[in-house]
Amino acid sequence: MRRKGIAAGVASLAILLSSFGTATAAEPTSETLWLTKPVVTASAAAQTTSLIVRTTDATWAAVAADSWVTVAPASGVSGDTVKISVAANTSVARASTVTFATDKSTVILAVNQAAPPPKVEATGAASWQSTWQGQNQTLAYTTSNVTADVGCGVTTGAAWLTVSDATFDAAKSTGSFVITAAANSNPFRVALVTVACGTARAQYVVSQEAGPYLKVSPTDPRVGDVGGPVVVQVTAATAPWTAEVTQGADWLTVSALSGTGGRLVTLQAAVNPNPGTDRQATVRFSNGFSQTDVTVTQSSSLSPALSGLLTNWGFQFGNLLQMVMNLITKLFSGLPALPALPVA
């Protein structure tokens, strides 16, 4: 009966104390009751803190002022370990108290819990894909623990994306924006769109399907005077492509004049019969949206520079040979005649 009377008195006292606002640690009212911790400070996450109750009285009892704080055990004797547990906080910072009492003394334990960090989340899917022709889409988000005085904004680093019509409610708890993707004439591409409210961030993944993309490599191949094949890589998407020899069709042929997607195409050059003259041919690849010209250069059978070099080298060699022959003739012309050999 005595313990029940203490608990009832403590409960009444806790209700009265909870009306005074932020919790602070209080000194024991006498030297007969004290705690090993005068205050519990918790993060926004659920957690439990232990402390020990000391008293010179027979028993003690404890009661929490708010439901998000629990005490276990709620009563006991001196030396008992008590666990103070707080539930996860999903709102603003909060404070409460736990009142410990005996017949002679009362101690108020302050319990303070921090607010969770600000958060921004996408409403629904956090990704969106545009067609290659380009289109726009409204994306929405919600926030938590973001105060009305915090600025919010939407940004993207992709030049092919445009952000417009960004709106936020007065409390900065919800918002939306329009993202517009330009037409794509390139391969499949991806970019990030970031919503920032203070230190809180949320990212949306925006992608766009490949457009009528066309690339040919190399665009300036060379081939020898004896002719032969030159291979180019065609990379394409969405639209079919065609190939046409617009210059040099009399000596250059193409293995594939049309196609879809990527493939290797062979350009076959005939023998160049023109000595000293390089020649060029042009193959135009097109997909109806863009075009790429490949210029094939074929070397001559003998360039003028090389012909002149060989002619000059032969002339100089002939002169040198004549000089050597003249020198030998002079050397041997001054020698005495050899004696005649005896005839048997």
C-alpha positions as CSV (number, residue, x, y, z in Angstrom):
1,M,0.0,0.0,0.0
2,R,2.9,2.3,0.9
3,R,4.5,1.7,-2.6
4,K,1.2,2.4,-4.4
5,G,0.8,5.7,-2.5
6,I,4.3,6.7,-3.6
7,A,3.6,5.9,-7.2
8,A,0.3,7.8,-7.2
9,G,2.1,10.8,-5.7
10,V,4.9,10.6,-8.2
11,A,2.4,10.5,-11.1
12,S,0.6,13.6,-9.9
13,L,3.9,15.3,-9.5
14,A,5.1,14.3,-13.0
15,I,2.0,15.7,-14.6
16,L,2.6,19.0,-12.9
17,L,6.2,19.1,-13.9
18,S,5.6,18.3,-17.5
19,S,3.7,21.5,-17.9
20,F,6.8,23.6,-17.3
21,G,8.4,23.0,-20.8
22,T,12.0,22.0,-21.5
23,A,13.4,19.5,-19.1
24,T,16.5,20.4,-17.0
25,A,18.3,18.4,-14.4
26,A,17.4,19.0,-10.8
27,E,19.3,18.5,-7.6
28,P,17.9,15.9,-5.1
29,T,15.6,17.5,-2.6
30,S,17.5,15.8,0.2
31,E,20.6,13.6,0.7
32,T,18.5,10.4,0.7
33,L,18.0,9.9,-3.1
34,W,20.3,10.5,-6.1
35,L,21.0,9.2,-9.6
36,T,24.3,8.4,-11.3
37,K,23.1,10.5,-14.3
38,P,21.2,13.8,-13.9
39,V,20.2,14.0,-17.6
40,V,19.7,11.7,-20.6
41,T,20.5,13.2,-24.0
42,A,19.5,11.1,-27.0
43,S,19.7,11.4,-30.8
44,A,16.7,11.0,-33.0
45,A,17.1,7.3,-33.1
46,A,15.5,5.0,-30.6
47,Q,17.9,4.2,-27.8
48,T,18.3,3.1,-24.2
49,T,20.4,4.6,-21.4
50,S,21.2,2.9,-18.1
51,L,21.7,4.6,-14.7
52,I,21.8,3.5,-11.1
53,V,19.4,4.7,-8.3
54,R,20.9,5.3,-4.9
55,T,18.8,5.9,-1.8
56,T,18.9,5.6,2.0
57,D,15.2,5.1,2.0
58,A,13.6,1.7,1.8
59,T,12.2,1.9,-1.8
60,W,11.8,4.2,-4.7
61,A,9.4,4.6,-7.7
62,A,9.7,6.4,-11.1
63,V,7.3,7.7,-13.6
64,A,7.9,9.2,-17.1
65,A,6.0,12.4,-18.1
66,D,5.5,11.3,-21.7
67,S,4.7,8.1,-23.5
68,W,7.8,8.2,-25.7
69,V,9.9,7.7,-22.6
70,T,9.8,4.4,-20.7
71,V,11.4,3.4,-17.4
72,A,12.3,-0.2,-16.5
73,P,11.9,-1.1,-13.8
74,A,9.5,1.5,-12.5
75,S,10.3,0.9,-8.9
76,G,13.0,-0.8,-6.8
77,V,15.5,-0.4,-4.0
78,S,18.9,1.3,-3.7
79,G,21.5,0.1,-6.2
80,D,19.1,-1.0,-8.8
81,T,20.0,-0.4,-12.5
82,V,17.3,1.5,-14.4
83,K,16.9,1.6,-18.2
84,I,15.6,4.8,-19.7
85,S,14.4,4.2,-23.3
86,V,13.2,6.7,-25.8
87,A,11.3,6.0,-29.0
88,A,12.6,7.2,-32.4
89,N,11.8,10.8,-33.0
90,T,10.3,11.7,-36.4
91,S,9.5,15.3,-35.7
92,V,11.0,18.3,-33.9
93,A,13.4,18.2,-31.0
94,R,11.6,17.3,-27.7
95,A,12.1,17.2,-24.0
96,S,10.5,15.2,-21.1
97,T,11.2,14.2,-17.6
98,V,11.3,11.1,-15.4
99,T,10.4,11.7,-11.7
100,F,12.1,9.4,-9.1
101,A,10.7,9.6,-5.6
102,T,10.8,8.0,-2.1
103,D,8.8,8.9,1.0
104,K,11.3,11.7,1.8
105,S,13.0,12.8,-1.5
106,T,12.3,13.5,-5.2
107,V,14.7,13.8,-8.1
108,I,13.8,15.0,-11.6
109,L,15.7,13.3,-14.5
110,A,15.8,15.4,-17.7
111,V,15.3,13.6,-21.0
112,N,16.2,15.5,-24.2
113,Q,16.0,14.1,-27.7
114,A,17.2,15.7,-30.9
115,A,15.2,16.1,-34.0
116,P,16.0,13.9,-37.0
117,P,18.0,15.5,-39.7
118,P,16.1,17.2,-42.5
119,K,15.1,14.9,-45.3
120,V,13.9,15.2,-48.9
121,E,12.3,12.2,-50.7
122,A,10.9,11.6,-54.1
123,T,7.1,11.2,-54.3
124,G,6.8,7.9,-56.2
125,A,9.6,6.8,-58.5
126,A,12.9,8.7,-58.3
127,S,13.6,8.0,-62.0
128,W,12.2,8.9,-65.4
129,Q,13.1,8.2,-69.0
130,S,12.3,10.4,-72.0
131,T,11.8,9.4,-75.6
132,W,14.6,10.4,-78.0
133,Q,12.3,13.0,-79.6
134,G,12.3,14.9,-76.2
135,Q,9.5,15.5,-73.7
136,N,8.7,16.9,-70.3
137,Q,7.6,15.4,-67.0
138,T,6.4,16.8,-63.6
139,L,8.3,15.3,-60.7
140,A,7.3,15.7,-57.0
141,Y,8.9,15.3,-53.6
142,T,8.2,15.6,-49.9
143,T,10.3,16.9,-47.1
144,S,10.5,16.3,-43.3
145,N,12.2,18.4,-40.6
146,V,12.7,21.2,-43.1
147,T,11.7,24.6,-41.6
148,A,9.8,27.2,-43.7
149,D,12.8,29.6,-43.6
150,V,15.1,27.1,-45.4
151,G,15.6,27.6,-49.1
152,C,14.9,24.8,-51.6
153,G,16.1,24.5,-55.2
154,V,16.3,22.1,-58.1
155,T,19.5,21.8,-60.3
156,T,21.0,19.6,-63.0
157,G,24.4,19.6,-64.6
158,A,23.1,18.2,-67.9
159,A,22.9,20.7,-70.8
160,W,20.1,18.7,-72.5
161,L,17.8,19.0,-69.4
162,T,15.9,22.1,-68.4
163,V,14.2,22.6,-65.0
164,S,11.2,24.9,-64.8
165,D,8.0,25.6,-62.7
166,A,9.6,24.7,-59.4
167,T,7.0,25.2,-56.7
168,F,7.0,24.7,-52.9
169,D,4.2,24.9,-50.3
170,A,4.5,27.5,-47.6
171,A,5.8,25.0,-45.0
172,K,8.3,23.6,-47.5
173,S,6.9,20.1,-46.8
174,T,6.0,19.3,-50.5
175,G,7.1,20.6,-53.9
176,S,7.3,19.8,-57.6
177,F,9.1,20.8,-60.7
178,V,9.0,20.2,-64.5
179,I,12.0,18.6,-66.2
180,T,12.3,18.9,-70.0
181,A,14.6,16.7,-72.1
182,A,15.7,18.1,-75.5
183,A,15.7,15.9,-78.6
184,N,18.5,13.4,-78.6
185,S,20.7,12.7,-81.6
186,N,23.3,10.8,-79.5
187,P,23.5,7.4,-77.8
188,F,21.5,6.6,-74.7
189,R,22.3,9.1,-72.0
190,V,21.7,9.6,-68.2
191,A,21.8,12.6,-65.9
192,L,21.0,13.5,-62.3
193,V,18.5,16.1,-61.1
194,T,19.1,17.3,-57.5
195,V,16.5,18.8,-55.1
196,A,18.1,20.5,-52.1
197,C,16.5,22.0,-49.1
198,G,19.2,23.3,-46.8
199,T,21.5,20.3,-46.1
200,A,18.9,17.7,-47.3
201,R,19.3,16.3,-50.7
202,A,17.3,14.0,-53.0
203,Q,18.3,12.9,-56.5
204,Y,16.3,11.8,-59.5
205,V,17.8,9.7,-62.3
206,V,16.7,11.0,-65.7
207,S,17.6,9.0,-68.8
208,Q,16.8,9.3,-72.5
209,E,16.7,6.6,-75.1
210,A,19.2,6.7,-78.0
211,G,18.3,9.0,-80.8
212,P,19.1,8.6,-84.6
213,Y,22.8,8.4,-83.8
214,L,25.4,7.9,-86.5
215,K,29.2,7.7,-86.2
216,V,31.8,6.4,-88.7
217,S,35.5,5.8,-87.8
218,P,38.0,6.5,-89.2
219,T,36.9,9.4,-91.5
220,D,40.3,9.9,-93.2
221,P,41.8,6.4,-94.1
222,R,44.7,6.0,-96.6
223,V,45.4,3.2,-99.0
224,G,48.5,2.3,-101.0
225,D,48.9,2.6,-104.8
226,V,48.3,-1.1,-105.3
227,G,44.8,-0.7,-103.9
228,G,43.1,-3.0,-101.4
229,P,40.5,-2.8,-98.6
230,V,39.9,-0.1,-96.0
231,V,37.6,-1.1,-93.1
232,V,35.5,1.5,-91.2
233,Q,33.3,1.1,-88.2
234,V,29.7,2.3,-88.5
235,T,27.9,2.9,-85.2
236,A,24.2,3.8,-85.4
237,A,20.9,3.6,-83.5
238,T,17.2,4.3,-84.0
239,A,17.3,5.1,-87.8
240,P,18.7,3.0,-90.7
241,W,21.7,4.4,-92.6
242,T,22.8,4.5,-96.2
243,A,26.3,4.8,-97.9
244,E,27.0,6.5,-101.2
245,V,30.3,7.1,-103.1
246,T,30.0,10.8,-104.0
247,Q,33.5,11.1,-105.4
248,G,35.8,8.5,-106.9
249,A,33.1,5.9,-107.7
250,D,35.2,4.7,-110.7
251,W,37.9,3.3,-108.4
252,L,36.3,2.8,-104.9
253,T,33.4,0.5,-104.0
254,V,31.5,0.0,-100.7
255,S,30.6,-3.5,-99.3
256,A,27.3,-2.3,-97.8
257,L,25.2,0.6,-99.2
258,S,22.7,0.5,-96.3
259,G,22.1,-1.0,-92.9
260,T,20.8,-0.7,-89.3
261,G,22.7,-0.6,-86.1
262,G,26.5,-1.0,-86.0
263,R,28.7,-3.0,-88.4
264,L,32.0,-3.0,-90.2
265,V,32.0,-1.7,-93.8
266,T,34.8,-2.4,-96.3
267,L,35.8,0.2,-98.8
268,Q,37.7,-1.4,-101.7
269,A,40.2,0.6,-103.7
270,A,41.5,-0.3,-107.2
271,V,45.1,0.1,-108.3
272,N,46.2,3.7,-108.9
273,P,47.6,3.8,-112.4
274,N,48.6,7.5,-112.2
275,P,52.3,7.9,-111.4
276,G,53.1,10.9,-109.2
277,T,49.4,11.8,-108.5
278,D,47.5,10.9,-105.3
279,R,43.8,10.7,-105.6
280,Q,40.8,10.9,-103.2
281,A,37.3,9.4,-103.0
282,T,34.4,10.4,-100.7
283,V,31.8,8.1,-99.2
284,R,28.8,9.7,-97.5
285,F,27.0,7.9,-94.7
286,S,23.6,9.3,-93.8
287,N,20.6,8.4,-91.6
288,G,18.2,11.1,-92.6
289,F,19.1,13.2,-89.5
290,S,22.8,13.6,-89.9
291,Q,25.6,12.6,-92.2
292,T,29.3,11.8,-92.1
293,D,31.8,11.9,-95.0
294,V,34.7,9.5,-95.2
295,T,37.6,10.7,-97.4
296,V,39.8,7.9,-98.7
297,T,43.3,9.0,-100.0
298,Q,45.2,6.7,-102.3
299,S,48.9,7.3,-102.9
300,S,50.3,7.4,-106.4
301,S,52.4,4.6,-108.0
302,L,55.5,6.8,-107.9
303,S,55.4,10.3,-106.5
304,P,57.3,13.1,-108.4
305,A,59.6,13.7,-105.4
306,L,60.7,10.0,-105.3
307,S,61.1,9.9,-109.1
308,G,63.3,13.0,-109.0
309,L,65.3,11.6,-106.2
310,L,66.0,8.4,-108.0
311,T,67.0,10.2,-111.2
312,N,69.4,12.5,-109.4
313,W,70.9,9.6,-107.5
314,G,71.5,7.7,-110.7
315,F,73.1,10.7,-112.4
316,Q,75.4,11.3,-109.4
317,F,76.3,7.6,-109.3
318,G,77.2,7.6,-113.0
319,N,79.5,10.6,-112.5
320,L,81.2,8.9,-109.6
321,L,81.7,5.7,-111.5
322,Q,83.3,7.7,-114.4
323,M,85.7,9.5,-112.1
324,V,86.8,6.1,-110.6
325,M,87.5,4.7,-114.1
326,N,89.5,7.8,-115.1
327,L,91.6,7.5,-112.0
328,I,92.4,3.8,-112.6
329,T,93.4,4.6,-116.2
330,K,95.8,7.3,-115.1
331,L,97.4,5.1,-112.4
332,F,98.1,2.2,-114.8
333,S,99.2,4.4,-117.7
334,G,102.5,5.4,-116.0
335,L,103.7,1.9,-115.1
336,P,106.4,0.2,-117.2
337,A,105.4,-2.5,-119.5
338,L,105.5,-6.0,-118.2
339,P,108.3,-8.2,-119.7
340,A,107.2,-10.7,-122.2
341,L,106.9,-14.2,-121.0
342,P,109.3,-16.8,-122.5
343,V,107.9,-19.1,-125.1
344,A,108.7,-22.7,-124.5
